[in-house]
Amino acid sequence: MLPPLALCINQEGMYLQKVKLSFDDPVNVLSNWNPLDVVPCNWYGVTCSLDLSSSNLCGPFPYILYRLKNVTFVSLYDNFINSTLFDMDIALCQSLEHLDLA
């Protein structure tokens, strides 16, 4: 008899869970970000990019995003992100083509 299959989230999903915890989310837009999902592909705002535009999120920029090596597009437009970003930090995101924090 085989042991039960244990599913756990991948590394990028764990990083995104830390992003979720870094925000205040008063309207629960991130409520479907379930840490029991194997991959975060069906989470609100997550596709091959991270688009959380106009989600009423507030807090500092989640620096853990720098660890998402394959992300090419990040939009936190029309939220309340209150951090200063430095070029040398952004340079860590080697695949990043678009970052919108307006």
MARMARTOR-817468 format. One line per 10 residues: number of its first residue (from 1); their letters; for each residue x, y, z of C-alpha. Coordinates in steps of 0.001 Angstrom, whole numbers, plus 524288, in hexadecimal, padded with zeros to 5 digits. Each point is the difference from the previous one (the first is absolute). Last residue first. Layout:
// MARMARTOR-817468
NUM) a) X,Y,Z  ...
This chain:
// MARMARTOR-817468
102) aldlhelsqc) 80905,8D339,7DB06  8073F,7F384,803D8  8012B,7FA15,7F27B  80B67,7F6D5,7FD37  801AC,7FA99,7F23A  80AEE,7F7D4,7FA02  8044D,7F7F9,80BB6  807F2,7F41A,7FBEF  80C53,80382,807A7  7F8EA,8047B,80C1C
92) laidmdflts) 80C6C,8028E,807DA  80168,80CCC,7F871  7F450,80518,807B6  80850,7FFCF,80C43  80B6C,8072E,7F9A1  7F69A,80A11,7FA7F  7FAC3,80350,80D86  7F1DF,7FFB3,80418  7FA4F,80957,80A0B  7F408,7FADF,806CF
82) nifndylsvf) 7F1E4,803C8,802A3  7F741,7F7A6,7F769  7F1FB,804F0,800D8  7F972,7F9E0,7F443  7FCDD,805C7,7F2B4  80A51,7F878,7F86A  8061F,7F414,80691  803B0,7FA8C,7F2CF  80ABE,7F5FE,7FE57  803A1,7FA5A,7F2B8
72) tvnklryliy) 80B36,7F6E3,7FC5A  7FFE3,7F66A,80B54  80986,7F4D8,7FDFC  80982,80262,80B3C  7F5EB,8028B,80A77  809FE,802E2,80A9F  7FEF6,80EBF,7FE2F  7F1B9,7FEC4,803CB  804D8,7FD5F,80DEA  801FC,80EB7,800A5
62) pfpgclnsss) 7F17F,801EE,80275  7FE9D,80EA6,7FD8D  7FB35,805E2,80CB6  7F1B4,80035,803B1  7F2B9,801B8,7F9EE  7F721,7F81A,7F734  7F39F,805FF,7FA46  80047,7F66E,7F48E  8011B,80A3B,7F545  80AE6,7F8A8,7F909
52) ldlsctvgyw) 803D9,7F2D0,805B5  805EF,7FACE,7F37F  80AD2,7F620,80227  804AB,7F9F6,7F369  7FFA1,7F2BC,7F9B6  7F2A3,7FFCA,80666  7FD95,804D0,80DC9  7F617,80AB9,8030B  7F6A5,7F73B,8077F  805FA,7F28D,801B6
42) ncpvvdlpnw) 7FE8E,7F60F,7F52C  80E7A,7FE81,7FCE1  8046F,7FF53,80E36  80531,7F213,7FF31  7FDC9,7F45A,80903  7F46C,80669,806B7  8000F,7FDFD,80EC8  80524,80DCC,80257  7F31B,8053D,7FAAD  80092,80D5F,7F9A9
32) nslvnvpddf) 7F126,80028,7FE2A  7FE42,80AB3,80A32  80935,80965,7F912  7F565,809CC,7FC84  7FBCD,8000E,80E43  7FA3D,80DC0,8003B  808B3,80519,80AF9  80C8B,7F99C,7FAF3  80B1B,8057B,8084D  80C10,7FB39,7F902
22) slkvkqlymg) 80C62,7F8EE,8046F  7F8B9,7F33F,80253  7FC35,7FF30,7F1AF  80E14,8022C,7FBB5  80430,7F528,80949  7F5E5,7F71A,7F999  805D2,80422,7F2ED  80D4E,7FB0F,8045D  7F9FD,7F302,803D5  7F959,7FF36,7F2C6
12) eqniclalpp) 80D1C,80271,7F97F  805B6,7F493,8079E  7F53E,7F65C,7FC51  7F43C,7FD78,808B0  7FE54,7F2E7,80664  7F8C1,7F3CB,7FC77  800F9,7F37E,807BE  7FB91,7F3E1,7F8C9  7FB77,7F5C9,8099A  809B1,7F4DF,80213
2) lm) 7FF72,7F50B,7F5FD  7FAE6,7F298,803BC
